[in-house]
């Protein structure tokens, strides 16, 4: 997994001549981790994603799945702000 992350950073870092600040690097890392854990099929898992989310089954393409993941994240943030952390899953 670390080697895959290193390759991803190399392909993202070189064309942009680096990140302007740490926020850019953190943003890139968050996107990669989300893709790796929730969208990318893995050979050792019979070409299924590592963390299956039932709500994503209704999306027919990757952009639709990204939109649903963003929606779920927004709901989690709202729940945390309202003190409902136990209901965030």
N, C-alpha and C positions, 0 to 999 in steps of 0.2 A: 504494500500500500504506500509506503514511503517513497519507493522508486517512482510509482505512478504520480504521486504528488509532486515530486521533483521535476518530472518531465512536464507536467502541467504548468508549473511555475516558469520553467525555461521557455516554453512556447508562448506564455503570456507576457513574460518579462522582457524578452529580447525585442519583439516588434515595437513595444511601447517605450523603449529606452528606460525601463524601470518604472516604478510607481512614484507618484509625486509625494506621497506621504504614507504613513503606516495604515491609514484608513483604506487606501486603495488595495494594499496587500491583504488586509483583513477581509475586505469585501470579496476579493478574488478567492480567498481561502474558504469563506462561508459558502460561496456558490459551488465550489468544487466539492466540498463535503456533502452538501445537499444533493448534488447530482450523483455522487458516488453511493450514498446511502439509500436514496429514495427513487432514483430514476434509472440507474445503470444496471442492466442484467449482469449477473456474475456466473461464470462458468462453474465454479465450485458449488453454486446454489441452484444447479439445474437451470441456468439462464433465467433466474428470477431475481428480483431486486432483494436487497438485504432486509429492508424495512418496508413491508407491504402495508400500504394505507388503502383501505377499502374505497374511500372517496375518490382515489385516483383511477379506479377501474373504469369509471364513466368517461374519462377523457380519452379521446382517440389519438391524440398526438402529444409530443413533448411540450410544445408551447401551452397547450391546455393543462397539462400536468403541472407546469411551472406556475400557472395562474392559480390553480387550486392550492399548491403549496404556499404561495404568498398569502392567499386568503386564510389558510389555516394558521399561519404565523401571525397574521394580524389579529385573529381571534384569540390566540394565546396571549398576545401582548395586552389586549383589552381585558382579558380575564385576570391577568397579573395585576393590572392597574386597579381593578375593582376588588382585589383581595380574594380572588377565587382561584388561587394557584392549585388547589387540590383537584379542580375540574379540568385542568389543562393537560390534555394528553394527545 
